[in-house]
Amino acid sequence: MNLKDLQYQSETDDITFYYKDKEYVICLLNDKYYTGEAGNDEDENEFNSFMDMADNWIIQGEKLKDIVKYIKLI
């Protein structure tokens, strides 16, 4: 997986993925990205663009753009 593929997938459908045995979701709604760890109401994030999300969503201490090659889509 790379950022370009993830962006395409996120624009066509909601995404669920695994990273280090945890499940995460990405939803695009009304031109905003909503993200978080599945089932964790305290981990809710909102981003204004895909690149905003890639640069600023911190997952287990790492930026999404730095771990995208390690995620596994469900």
PDB file of N, CA, C and O in Angstrom, chain B, residues numbered from 101:
ATOM      1  N   MET B 101       0.856  -1.175   0.000  1.00  0.00           N
ATOM      2  CA  MET B 101       0.000   0.000   0.000  1.00  0.00           C
ATOM      3  C   MET B 101       0.894   1.228   0.000  1.00  0.00           C
ATOM      4  O   MET B 101       1.924   1.262   0.673  1.00  0.00           O
ATOM      5  N   ASN B 102       0.488   2.237  -0.764  1.00  0.00           N
ATOM      6  CA  ASN B 102       1.181   3.523  -0.738  1.00  0.00           C
ATOM      7  C   ASN B 102       0.134   4.625  -0.610  1.00  0.00           C
ATOM      8  O   ASN B 102      -1.066   4.362  -0.674  1.00  0.00           O
ATOM      9  N   LEU B 103       0.598   5.857  -0.429  1.00  0.00           N
ATOM     10  CA  LEU B 103      -0.342   6.970  -0.208  1.00  0.00           C
ATOM     11  C   LEU B 103      -1.292   7.168  -1.376  1.00  0.00           C
ATOM     12  O   LEU B 103      -2.478   7.427  -1.171  1.00  0.00           O
ATOM     13  N   LYS B 104      -0.789   7.050  -2.600  1.00  0.00           N
ATOM     14  CA  LYS B 104      -1.639   7.260  -3.771  1.00  0.00           C
ATOM     15  C   LYS B 104      -2.774   6.231  -3.804  1.00  0.00           C
ATOM     16  O   LYS B 104      -3.927   6.582  -4.052  1.00  0.00           O
ATOM     17  N   ASP B 105      -2.445   4.969  -3.554  1.00  0.00           N
ATOM     18  CA  ASP B 105      -3.471   3.924  -3.534  1.00  0.00           C
ATOM     19  C   ASP B 105      -4.462   4.134  -2.391  1.00  0.00           C
ATOM     20  O   ASP B 105      -5.668   3.955  -2.564  1.00  0.00           O
ATOM     21  N   LEU B 106      -3.950   4.511  -1.236  1.00  0.00           N
ATOM     22  CA  LEU B 106      -4.827   4.758  -0.093  1.00  0.00           C
ATOM     23  C   LEU B 106      -5.765   5.925  -0.368  1.00  0.00           C
ATOM     24  O   LEU B 106      -6.942   5.875  -0.009  1.00  0.00           O
ATOM     25  N   GLN B 107      -5.258   6.966  -0.997  1.00  0.00           N
ATOM     26  CA  GLN B 107      -6.103   8.111  -1.324  1.00  0.00           C
ATOM     27  C   GLN B 107      -7.213   7.695  -2.283  1.00  0.00           C
ATOM     28  O   GLN B 107      -8.372   8.058  -2.083  1.00  0.00           O
ATOM     29  N   TYR B 108      -6.870   6.942  -3.316  1.00  0.00           N
ATOM     30  CA  TYR B 108      -7.881   6.476  -4.265  1.00  0.00           C
ATOM     31  C   TYR B 108      -8.938   5.639  -3.545  1.00  0.00           C
ATOM     32  O   TYR B 108     -10.136   5.851  -3.731  1.00  0.00           O
ATOM     33  N   GLN B 109      -8.493   4.696  -2.731  1.00  0.00           N
ATOM     34  CA  GLN B 109      -9.434   3.848  -1.996  1.00  0.00           C
ATOM     35  C   GLN B 109     -10.338   4.681  -1.094  1.00  0.00           C
ATOM     36  O   GLN B 109     -11.537   4.419  -1.001  1.00  0.00           O
ATOM     37  N   SER B 110      -9.767   5.684  -0.432  1.00  0.00           N
ATOM     38  CA  SER B 110     -10.546   6.495   0.507  1.00  0.00           C
ATOM     39  C   SER B 110     -11.581   7.358  -0.197  1.00  0.00           C
ATOM     40  O   SER B 110     -12.597   7.723   0.395  1.00  0.00           O
ATOM     41  N   GLU B 111     -11.327   7.684  -1.458  1.00  0.00           N
ATOM     42  CA  GLU B 111     -12.271   8.505  -2.216  1.00  0.00           C
ATOM     43  C   GLU B 111     -13.409   7.681  -2.796  1.00  0.00           C
ATOM     44  O   GLU B 111     -14.429   8.232  -3.211  1.00  0.00           O
ATOM     45  N   THR B 112     -13.240   6.361  -2.828  1.00  0.00           N
ATOM     46  CA  THR B 112     -14.268   5.507  -3.413  1.00  0.00           C
ATOM     47  C   THR B 112     -15.052   4.707  -2.384  1.00  0.00           C
ATOM     48  O   THR B 112     -16.154   4.242  -2.674  1.00  0.00           O
ATOM     49  N   ASP B 113     -14.495   4.539  -1.178  1.00  0.00           N
ATOM     50  CA  ASP B 113     -15.170   3.720  -0.172  1.00  0.00           C
ATOM     51  C   ASP B 113     -14.574   3.993   1.204  1.00  0.00           C
ATOM     52  O   ASP B 113     -13.451   4.484   1.316  1.00  0.00           O
ATOM     53  N   ASP B 114     -15.329   3.673   2.246  1.00  0.00           N
ATOM     54  CA  ASP B 114     -14.765   3.724   3.594  1.00  0.00           C
ATOM     55  C   ASP B 114     -13.686   2.656   3.697  1.00  0.00           C
ATOM     56  O   ASP B 114     -13.755   1.627   3.025  1.00  0.00           O
ATOM     57  N   ILE B 115     -12.700   2.901   4.534  1.00  0.00           N
ATOM     58  CA  ILE B 115     -11.567   1.989   4.660  1.00  0.00           C
ATOM     59  C   ILE B 115     -11.467   1.496   6.094  1.00  0.00           C
ATOM     60  O   ILE B 115     -11.620   2.258   7.048  1.00  0.00           O
ATOM     61  N   THR B 116     -11.209   0.217   6.217  1.00  0.00           N
ATOM     62  CA  THR B 116     -10.849  -0.386   7.493  1.00  0.00           C
ATOM     63  C   THR B 116      -9.516  -1.083   7.279  1.00  0.00           C
ATOM     64  O   THR B 116      -9.316  -1.773   6.279  1.00  0.00           O
ATOM     65  N   PHE B 117      -8.598  -0.894   8.235  1.00  0.00           N
ATOM     66  CA  PHE B 117      -7.294  -1.536   8.090  1.00  0.00           C
ATOM     67  C   PHE B 117      -6.730  -1.929   9.446  1.00  0.00           C
ATOM     68  O   PHE B 117      -7.144  -1.425  10.490  1.00  0.00           O
ATOM     69  N   TYR B 118      -5.778  -2.839   9.393  1.00  0.00           N
ATOM     70  CA  TYR B 118      -5.036  -3.262  10.584  1.00  0.00           C
ATOM     71  C   TYR B 118      -3.640  -2.669  10.554  1.00  0.00           C
ATOM     72  O   TYR B 118      -2.998  -2.581   9.508  1.00  0.00           O
ATOM     73  N   TYR B 119      -3.188  -2.263  11.736  1.00  0.00           N
ATOM     74  CA  TYR B 119      -1.799  -1.873  11.937  1.00  0.00           C
ATOM     75  C   TYR B 119      -1.408  -2.319  13.336  1.00  0.00           C
ATOM     76  O   TYR B 119      -2.024  -1.905  14.318  1.00  0.00           O
ATOM     77  N   LYS B 120      -0.405  -3.144  13.428  1.00  0.00           N
ATOM     78  CA  LYS B 120       0.067  -3.679  14.716  1.00  0.00           C
ATOM     79  C   LYS B 120      -1.085  -4.223  15.562  1.00  0.00           C
ATOM     80  O   LYS B 120      -1.238  -3.870  16.731  1.00  0.00           O
ATOM     81  N   ASP B 121      -1.885  -5.085  14.947  1.00  0.00           N
ATOM     82  CA  ASP B 121      -2.966  -5.812  15.628  1.00  0.00           C
ATOM     83  C   ASP B 121      -4.103  -4.935  16.143  1.00  0.00           C
ATOM     84  O   ASP B 121      -4.889  -5.377  16.981  1.00  0.00           O
ATOM     85  N   LYS B 122      -4.203  -3.709  15.658  1.00  0.00           N
ATOM     86  CA  LYS B 122      -5.354  -2.859  15.984  1.00  0.00           C
ATOM     87  C   LYS B 122      -6.054  -2.485  14.688  1.00  0.00           C
ATOM     88  O   LYS B 122      -5.435  -2.399  13.628  1.00  0.00           O
ATOM     89  N   GLU B 123      -7.354  -2.265  14.799  1.00  0.00           N
ATOM     90  CA  GLU B 123      -8.179  -1.958  13.638  1.00  0.00           C
ATOM     91  C   GLU B 123      -8.497  -0.465  13.616  1.00  0.00           C
ATOM     92  O   GLU B 123      -8.854   0.121  14.638  1.00  0.00           O
ATOM     93  N   TYR B 124      -8.363   0.142  12.435  1.00  0.00           N
ATOM     94  CA  TYR B 124      -8.602   1.573  12.256  1.00  0.00           C
ATOM     95  C   TYR B 124      -9.554   1.794  11.086  1.00  0.00           C
ATOM     96  O   TYR B 124      -9.675   0.952  10.197  1.00  0.00           O
ATOM     97  N   VAL B 125     -10.228   2.949  11.105  1.00  0.00           N
ATOM     98  CA  VAL B 125     -11.171   3.278  10.038  1.00  0.00           C
ATOM     99  C   VAL B 125     -10.885   4.674   9.484  1.00  0.00           C
ATOM    100  O   VAL B 125     -10.410   5.567  10.185  1.00  0.00           O
ATOM    101  N   ILE B 126     -11.198   4.821   8.193  1.00  0.00           N
ATOM    102  CA  ILE B 126     -11.134   6.115   7.506  1.00  0.00           C
ATOM    103  C   ILE B 126     -12.446   6.278   6.755  1.00  0.00           C
ATOM    104  O   ILE B 126     -12.826   5.412   5.968  1.00  0.00           O
ATOM    105  N   CYS B 127     -13.137   7.385   6.997  1.00  0.00           N
ATOM    106  CA  CYS B 127     -14.389   7.683   6.302  1.00  0.00           C
ATOM    107  C   CYS B 127     -14.302   9.090   5.723  1.00  0.00           C
ATOM    108  O   CYS B 127     -13.945  10.035   6.426  1.00  0.00           O
ATOM    109  N   LEU B 128     -14.627   9.223   4.453  1.00  0.00           N
ATOM    110  CA  LEU B 128     -14.697  10.529   3.801  1.00  0.00           C
ATOM    111  C   LEU B 128     -16.159  10.936   3.752  1.00  0.00           C
ATOM    112  O   LEU B 128     -16.987  10.238   3.166  1.00  0.00           O
ATOM    113  N   LEU B 129     -16.474  12.069   4.370  1.00  0.00           N
ATOM    114  CA  LEU B 129     -17.851  12.549   4.430  1.00  0.00           C
ATOM    115  C   LEU B 129     -17.844  14.062   4.293  1.00  0.00           C
ATOM    116  O   LEU B 129     -17.189  14.759   5.068  1.00  0.00           O
ATOM    117  N   ASN B 130     -18.572  14.567   3.310  1.00  0.00           N
ATOM    118  CA  ASN B 130     -18.666  16.010   3.079  1.00  0.00           C
ATOM    119  C   ASN B 130     -17.287  16.666   2.980  1.00  0.00           C
ATOM    120  O   ASN B 130     -17.039  17.709   3.585  1.00  0.00           O
ATOM    121  N   ASP B 131     -16.396  16.039   2.209  1.00  0.00           N
ATOM    122  CA  ASP B 131     -15.046  16.557   1.938  1.00  0.00           C
ATOM    123  C   ASP B 131     -14.144  16.612   3.159  1.00  0.00           C
ATOM    124  O   ASP B 131     -13.131  17.313   3.137  1.00  0.00           O
ATOM    125  N   LYS B 132     -14.479  15.898   4.216  1.00  0.00           N
ATOM    126  CA  LYS B 132     -13.614  15.800   5.400  1.00  0.00           C
ATOM    127  C   LYS B 132     -13.351  14.326   5.682  1.00  0.00           C
ATOM    128  O   LYS B 132     -14.190  13.463   5.420  1.00  0.00           O
ATOM    129  N   TYR B 133     -12.175  14.062   6.219  1.00  0.00           N
ATOM    130  CA  TYR B 133     -11.790  12.701   6.579  1.00  0.00           C
ATOM    131  C   TYR B 133     -11.980  12.512   8.080  1.00  0.00           C
ATOM    132  O   TYR B 133     -11.474  13.288   8.890  1.00  0.00           O
ATOM    133  N   TYR B 134     -12.720  11.465   8.431  1.00  0.00           N
ATOM    134  CA  TYR B 134     -12.950  11.105   9.826  1.00  0.00           C
ATOM    135  C   TYR B 134     -12.244   9.772  10.072  1.00  0.00           C
ATOM    136  O   TYR B 134     -12.439   8.808   9.333  1.00  0.00           O
ATOM    137  N   THR B 135     -11.431   9.735  11.111  1.00  0.00           N
ATOM    138  CA  THR B 135     -10.582   8.572  11.339  1.00  0.00           C
ATOM    139  C   THR B 135     -10.555   8.193  12.808  1.00  0.00           C
ATOM    140  O   THR B 135     -10.952   8.968  13.679  1.00  0.00           O
ATOM    141  N   GLY B 136     -10.081   6.989  13.060  1.00  0.00           N
ATOM    142  CA  GLY B 136      -9.868   6.577  14.437  1.00  0.00           C
ATOM    143  C   GLY B 136      -9.689   5.087  14.567  1.00  0.00           C
ATOM    144  O   GLY B 136      -9.818   4.332  13.603  1.00  0.00           O
ATOM    145  N   GLU B 137      -9.386   4.681  15.789  1.00  0.00           N
ATOM    146  CA  GLU B 137      -9.290   3.259  16.101  1.00  0.00           C
ATOM    147  C   GLU B 137     -10.708   2.726  16.242  1.00  0.00           C
ATOM    148  O   GLU B 137     -11.528   3.316  16.946  1.00  0.00           O
ATOM    149  N   ALA B 138     -10.995   1.635  15.588  1.00  0.00           N
ATOM    150  CA  ALA B 138     -12.332   1.042  15.631  1.00  0.00           C
ATOM    151  C   ALA B 138     -12.699   0.680  17.062  1.00  0.00           C
ATOM    152  O   ALA B 138     -11.919   0.045  17.772  1.00  0.00           O
ATOM    153  N   GLY B 139     -13.894   1.090  17.480  1.00  0.00           N
ATOM    154  CA  GLY B 139     -14.387   0.763  18.805  1.00  0.00           C
ATOM    155  C   GLY B 139     -13.870   1.644  19.924  1.00  0.00           C
ATOM    156  O   GLY B 139     -14.208   1.422  21.087  1.00  0.00           O
ATOM    157  N   ASN B 140     -13.061   2.638  19.600  1.00  0.00           N
ATOM    158  CA  ASN B 140     -12.495   3.528  20.614  1.00  0.00           C
ATOM    159  C   ASN B 140     -13.051   4.933  20.397  1.00  0.00           C
ATOM    160  O   ASN B 140     -12.541   5.686  19.567  1.00  0.00           O
ATOM    161  N   ASP B 141     -14.094   5.283  21.142  1.00  0.00           N
ATOM    162  CA  ASP B 141     -14.743   6.585  20.969  1.00  0.00           C
ATOM    163  C   ASP B 141     -13.840   7.757  21.338  1.00  0.00           C
ATOM    164  O   ASP B 141     -14.106   8.890  20.937  1.00  0.00           O
ATOM    165  N   GLU B 142     -12.786   7.500  22.091  1.00  0.00           N
ATOM    166  CA  GLU B 142     -11.860   8.572  22.472  1.00  0.00           C
ATOM    167  C   GLU B 142     -10.848   8.877  21.373  1.00  0.00           C
ATOM    168  O   GLU B 142     -10.144   9.885  21.438  1.00  0.00           O
ATOM    169  N   ASP B 143     -10.773   8.013  20.366  1.00  0.00           N
ATOM    170  CA  ASP B 143      -9.828   8.214  19.261  1.00  0.00           C
ATOM    171  C   ASP B 143     -10.596   8.601  18.006  1.00  0.00           C
ATOM    172  O   ASP B 143     -10.694   7.819  17.060  1.00  0.00           O
ATOM    173  N   GLU B 144     -11.134   9.801  18.006  1.00  0.00           N
ATOM    174  CA  GLU B 144     -11.862  10.324  16.851  1.00  0.00           C
ATOM    175  C   GLU B 144     -11.110  11.534  16.329  1.00  0.00           C
ATOM    176  O   GLU B 144     -10.747  12.431  17.091  1.00  0.00           O
ATOM    177  N   ASN B 145     -10.878  11.551  15.018  1.00  0.00           N
ATOM    178  CA  ASN B 145     -10.111  12.632  14.397  1.00  0.00           C
ATOM    179  C   ASN B 145     -10.845  13.145  13.169  1.00  0.00           C
ATOM    180  O   ASN B 145     -11.581  12.404  12.518  1.00  0.00           O
ATOM    181  N   GLU B 146     -10.639  14.412  12.861  1.00  0.00           N
ATOM    182  CA  GLU B 146     -11.233  15.035  11.678  1.00  0.00           C
ATOM    183  C   GLU B 146     -10.138  15.794  10.943  1.00  0.00           C
ATOM    184  O   GLU B 146      -9.385  16.559  11.546  1.00  0.00           O
ATOM    185  N   PHE B 147     -10.057  15.571   9.622  1.00  0.00           N
ATOM    186  CA  PHE B 147      -9.034  16.225   8.804  1.00  0.00           C
ATOM    187  C   PHE B 147      -9.681  16.867   7.587  1.00  0.00           C
ATOM    188  O   PHE B 147     -10.673  16.362   7.060  1.00  0.00           O
ATOM    189  N   ASN B 148      -9.111  17.987   7.143  1.00  0.00           N
ATOM    190  CA  ASN B 148      -9.686  18.758   6.042  1.00  0.00           C
ATOM    191  C   ASN B 148      -9.338  18.226   4.662  1.00  0.00           C
ATOM    192  O   ASN B 148      -9.986  18.597   3.683  1.00  0.00           O
ATOM    193  N   SER B 149      -8.328  17.366   4.559  1.00  0.00           N
ATOM    194  CA  SER B 149      -7.925  16.819   3.264  1.00  0.00           C
ATOM    195  C   SER B 149      -7.179  15.510   3.484  1.00  0.00           C
ATOM    196  O   SER B 149      -6.817  15.163   4.609  1.00  0.00           O
ATOM    197  N   PHE B 150      -6.959  14.795   2.396  1.00  0.00           N
ATOM    198  CA  PHE B 150      -6.200  13.554   2.510  1.00  0.00           C
ATOM    199  C   PHE B 150      -4.789  13.821   3.010  1.00  0.00           C
ATOM    200  O   PHE B 150      -4.309  13.112   3.895  1.00  0.00           O
ATOM    201  N   MET B 151      -4.116  14.822   2.468  1.00  0.00           N
ATOM    202  CA  MET B 151      -2.740  15.109   2.890  1.00  0.00           C
ATOM    203  C   MET B 151      -2.689  15.608   4.328  1.00  0.00           C
ATOM    204  O   MET B 151      -1.731  15.322   5.045  1.00  0.00           O
ATOM    205  N   ASP B 152      -3.703  16.349   4.758  1.00  0.00           N
ATOM    206  CA  ASP B 152      -3.793  16.752   6.167  1.00  0.00           C
ATOM    207  C   ASP B 152      -3.830  15.502   7.047  1.00  0.00           C
ATOM    208  O   ASP B 152      -3.146  15.430   8.068  1.00  0.00           O
ATOM    209  N   MET B 153      -4.630  14.528   6.642  1.00  0.00           N
ATOM    210  CA  MET B 153      -4.719  13.276   7.388  1.00  0.00           C
ATOM    211  C   MET B 153      -3.388  12.523   7.344  1.00  0.00           C
ATOM    212  O   MET B 153      -2.915  12.052   8.379  1.00  0.00           O
ATOM    213  N   ALA B 154      -2.784  12.406   6.176  1.00  0.00           N
ATOM    214  CA  ALA B 154      -1.520  11.672   6.028  1.00  0.00           C
ATOM    215  C   ALA B 154      -0.411  12.287   6.874  1.00  0.00           C
ATOM    216  O   ALA B 154       0.413  11.572   7.445  1.00  0.00           O
ATOM    217  N   ASP B 155      -0.394  13.606   6.950  1.00  0.00           N
ATOM    218  CA  ASP B 155       0.664  14.312   7.683  1.00  0.00           C
ATOM    219  C   ASP B 155       0.417  14.398   9.188  1.00  0.00           C
ATOM    220  O   ASP B 155       1.366  14.490   9.966  1.00  0.00           O
ATOM    221  N   ASN B 156      -0.854  14.369   9.604  1.00  0.00           N
ATOM    222  CA  ASN B 156      -1.171  14.701  10.998  1.00  0.00           C
ATOM    223  C   ASN B 156      -1.882  13.633  11.815  1.00  0.00           C
ATOM    224  O   ASN B 156      -2.021  13.787  13.029  1.00  0.00           O
ATOM    225  N   TRP B 157      -2.336  12.552  11.183  1.00  0.00           N
ATOM    226  CA  TRP B 157      -2.956  11.482  11.961  1.00  0.00           C
ATOM    227  C   TRP B 157      -1.839  10.640  12.565  1.00  0.00           C
ATOM    228  O   TRP B 157      -1.060  10.017  11.842  1.00  0.00           O
ATOM    229  N   ILE B 158      -1.766  10.626  13.875  1.00  0.00           N
ATOM    230  CA  ILE B 158      -0.740   9.876  14.594  1.00  0.00           C
ATOM    231  C   ILE B 158      -1.345   8.551  15.061  1.00  0.00           C
ATOM    232  O   ILE B 158      -2.303   8.527  15.833  1.00  0.00           O
ATOM    233  N   ILE B 159      -0.772   7.466  14.581  1.00  0.00           N
ATOM    234  CA  ILE B 159      -1.229   6.118  14.910  1.00  0.00           C
ATOM    235  C   ILE B 159      -0.095   5.411  15.643  1.00  0.00           C
ATOM    236  O   ILE B 159       0.961   5.148  15.068  1.00  0.00           O
ATOM    237  N   GLN B 160      -0.322   5.113  16.898  1.00  0.00           N
ATOM    238  CA  GLN B 160       0.680   4.449  17.727  1.00  0.00           C
ATOM    239  C   GLN B 160       2.041   5.157  17.636  1.00  0.00           C
ATOM    240  O   GLN B 160       3.085   4.515  17.524  1.00  0.00           O
ATOM    241  N   GLY B 161       2.000   6.485  17.686  1.00  0.00           N
ATOM    242  CA  GLY B 161       3.215   7.292  17.711  1.00  0.00           C
ATOM    243  C   GLY B 161       3.826   7.598  16.360  1.00  0.00           C
ATOM    244  O   GLY B 161       4.877   8.234  16.290  1.00  0.00           O
ATOM    245  N   GLU B 162       3.185   7.156  15.276  1.00  0.00           N
ATOM    246  CA  GLU B 162       3.721   7.360  13.923  1.00  0.00           C
ATOM    247  C   GLU B 162       2.694   8.076  13.051  1.00  0.00           C
ATOM    248  O   GLU B 162       1.490   7.878  13.213  1.00  0.00           O
ATOM    249  N   LYS B 163       3.170   8.904  12.130  1.00  0.00           N
ATOM    250  CA  LYS B 163       2.278   9.547  11.168  1.00  0.00           C
ATOM    251  C   LYS B 163       1.784   8.508  10.164  1.00  0.00           C
ATOM    252  O   LYS B 163       2.513   7.583   9.804  1.00  0.00           O
ATOM    253  N   LEU B 164       0.545   8.670   9.721  1.00  0.00           N
ATOM    254  CA  LEU B 164      -0.019   7.740   8.742  1.00  0.00           C
ATOM    255  C   LEU B 164       0.897   7.606   7.532  1.00  0.00           C
ATOM    256  O   LEU B 164       1.123   6.494   7.056  1.00  0.00           O
ATOM    257  N   LYS B 165       1.427   8.715   7.026  1.00  0.00           N
ATOM    258  CA  LYS B 165       2.262   8.656   5.819  1.00  0.00           C
ATOM    259  C   LYS B 165       3.516   7.815   6.025  1.00  0.00           C
ATOM    260  O   LYS B 165       4.078   7.301   5.058  1.00  0.00           O
ATOM    261  N   ASP B 166       3.962   7.666   7.272  1.00  0.00           N
ATOM    262  CA  ASP B 166       5.169   6.892   7.555  1.00  0.00           C
ATOM    263  C   ASP B 166       4.900   5.403   7.755  1.00  0.00           C
ATOM    264  O   ASP B 166       5.826   4.593   7.711  1.00  0.00           O
ATOM    265  N   ILE B 167       3.636   5.037   7.975  1.00  0.00           N
ATOM    266  CA  ILE B 167       3.317   3.622   8.211  1.00  0.00           C
ATOM    267  C   ILE B 167       2.450   3.024   7.117  1.00  0.00           C
ATOM    268  O   ILE B 167       2.126   1.838   7.174  1.00  0.00           O
ATOM    269  N   VAL B 168       2.068   3.811   6.128  1.00  0.00           N
ATOM    270  CA  VAL B 168       1.104   3.344   5.132  1.00  0.00           C
ATOM    271  C   VAL B 168       1.559   2.051   4.461  1.00  0.00           C
ATOM    272  O   VAL B 168       0.723   1.220   4.105  1.00  0.00           O
ATOM    273  N   LYS B 169       2.848   1.867   4.283  1.00  0.00           N
ATOM    274  CA  LYS B 169       3.327   0.642   3.622  1.00  0.00           C
ATOM    275  C   LYS B 169       3.169  -0.598   4.508  1.00  0.00           C
ATOM    276  O   LYS B 169       3.309  -1.722   4.027  1.00  0.00           O
ATOM    277  N   TYR B 170       2.879  -0.399   5.792  1.00  0.00           N
ATOM    278  CA  TYR B 170       2.736  -1.520   6.721  1.00  0.00           C
ATOM    279  C   TYR B 170       1.289  -1.865   7.050  1.00  0.00           C
ATOM    280  O   TYR B 170       1.035  -2.881   7.695  1.00  0.00           O
ATOM    281  N   ILE B 171       0.338  -1.042   6.621  1.00  0.00           N
ATOM    282  CA  ILE B 171      -1.053  -1.315   6.970  1.00  0.00           C
ATOM    283  C   ILE B 171      -1.614  -2.412   6.075  1.00  0.00           C
ATOM    284  O   ILE B 171      -1.161  -2.616   4.948  1.00  0.00           O
ATOM    285  N   LYS B 172      -2.615  -3.115   6.609  1.00  0.00           N
ATOM    286  CA  LYS B 172      -3.265  -4.185   5.859  1.00  0.00           C
ATOM    287  C   LYS B 172      -4.753  -3.874   5.768  1.00  0.00           C
ATOM    288  O   LYS B 172      -5.460  -3.871   6.775  1.00  0.00           O
ATOM    289  N   LEU B 173      -5.222  -3.611   4.546  1.00  0.00           N
ATOM    290  CA  LEU B 173      -6.643  -3.320   4.355  1.00  0.00           C
ATOM    291  C   LEU B 173      -7.474  -4.558   4.637  1.00  0.00           C
ATOM    292  O   LEU B 173      -7.065  -5.688   4.366  1.00  0.00           O
ATOM    293  N   ILE B 174      -8.648  -4.312   5.188  1.00  0.00           N
ATOM    294  CA  ILE B 174      -9.580  -5.412   5.474  1.00  0.00           C
ATOM    295  C   ILE B 174     -10.623  -5.458   4.378  1.00  0.00           C
ATOM    296  O   ILE B 174     -11.514  -6.307   4.409  1.00  0.00           O
TER     297      ILE B 174
END
